[in-house]
Amino acid sequence: MTNRLTARFVIALPANVFMAVQRKLGLVFLERSTRWGMNNLLKIVPVAGGAVAGTLDAVVLRRVGNTAIEWFEEPS
């Protein structure tokens, strides 16, 4: 019953009203999907930042350690 009534109502709508309704619904769906995507992105940022920071720490500390070994190594 409801589907037939909705279909009849949509057919009776003028084109400009139908386009306005579609535009509004599109904006609502876009807003919801963007909000969902941003929430997931904001959850990933700390993990990615931790991975990058850990990699940089490992590279820098390895270089510092090797330099310290060269400087303080006793000649044999």
Contacts in CASP RR format, 6 or more apart in sequence:
PFRMAT RR
TARGET T0000
AUTHOR 0000-0000-0000
METHOD contacts of the structure
MODEL  1
MTNRLTARFVIALPANVFMAVQRKLGLVFLERSTRWGMNNLLKIVPVAGG
AVAGTLDAVVLRRVGNTAIEWFEEPS
10 18 0 8 1.000
13 21 0 8 1.000
END
